[in-house]
Amino acid sequence: MANNQYTWFDGKYIPTEEAKVSILTHSLQYGSGIFEGIRAYDTPKGPAIFRLQDHIKRFFDTAKIYRINLKFTRAEIEKATTELLRRNKLADAYIRPFAFYNSVGIGFSTEGKPISVTISAVPFGSLFGDKKELRCKISSWHRINSSILPAGAKASGNYINSILASKEAKDSGYDEAILFSNSGKTLAEGPGENIFIVKNGILITPPESADILIGITRDTVIQIAKAKGIMVIERDIRREEMYTCDEAFFSGTAAGITSIISVDSVDIGDGKKGPITSKIATEYKMIVSGKDHSHSGWLTFVK
Ligand SMILES: Cc1ncc(COP(=O)(O)O)c(C=O)c1O
């Protein structure tokens, strides 16, 4: 039996096949939905959701930016997320809280239109499937910036930009894109991942001002690195620095920690996953799977 039998829809757990909307739904037509992406992992103490409170906080922050009243409290959404996982008997899963204008018709005005809130959960492995090492292309598309769309919010419409960049990279034979920030001089992130480079043993990642989404995995990486005595600097990264760094990787809820071994067909370091990337990826896996207890507060157990 499928592990996504139920969807939480405006406070009720309903069969997933009944969680449907009209083709003319506002948020489908105009990209006006907002969402989160959360992971759960199997642990020795049963399934656990990683950094649930931080994800739900970001969901509510996005709602605030878009002036969306979610009608539920953060505690209610956290509880519903946990209960949904339990009902669907999921362990390794991807969880998608989503809020959208659930009204049918033509016209992008949101005035007086009802908001629906849903939570879906599906079994999930890895965003890049079997690919453990990525060949990336710096995109001709720049990342959205906050004078056009709030780059720090997780809104559906933002991902049209991500889709363009990712498609361009894949159509050109690469695994994934890296986007410039809006300056066009320095890099922002991947279409759905933050980026890190390693140079002379120091971890470097673009700052908030580079129009990035402030990733929860990015924060996790920074905390892991600091605990391991690895210096972390948040600063702009120029394109040429990507080519000459020693190691590079993506971080993200769906992507995990995924090594980047070449950019624009230039090998990063010796073209293999590097030692600092491996160290951080190993620790990340230990934490999310409940085998390292140094950050057990980040896990919300389902049972
Ligand atoms: C554009 C973008 N950047 C970065 C990330 C990584 O963020 P997180 O680690 O919170 O999943 C995501 C994924 O949510 C994303 O969509």
The ligand as an ORCA input file, in Angstrom:
! r2SCAN-3c Opt
* xyz 0 1
  C      16.309     28.293     -3.745
  C      16.749     27.422     -2.630
  N      17.948     27.640     -2.070
  C      18.397     26.879     -1.052
  C      17.646     25.846     -0.555
  C      18.146     25.050      0.600
  O      17.397     25.353      1.738
  P      17.163     24.287      2.890
  O      18.504     23.823      3.312
  O      16.461     25.029      3.954
  O      16.363     23.201      2.289
  C      16.389     25.573     -1.111
  C      15.550     24.490     -0.603
  O      14.656     24.718      0.160
  C      15.928     26.389     -2.159
  O      14.737     26.170     -2.718
*
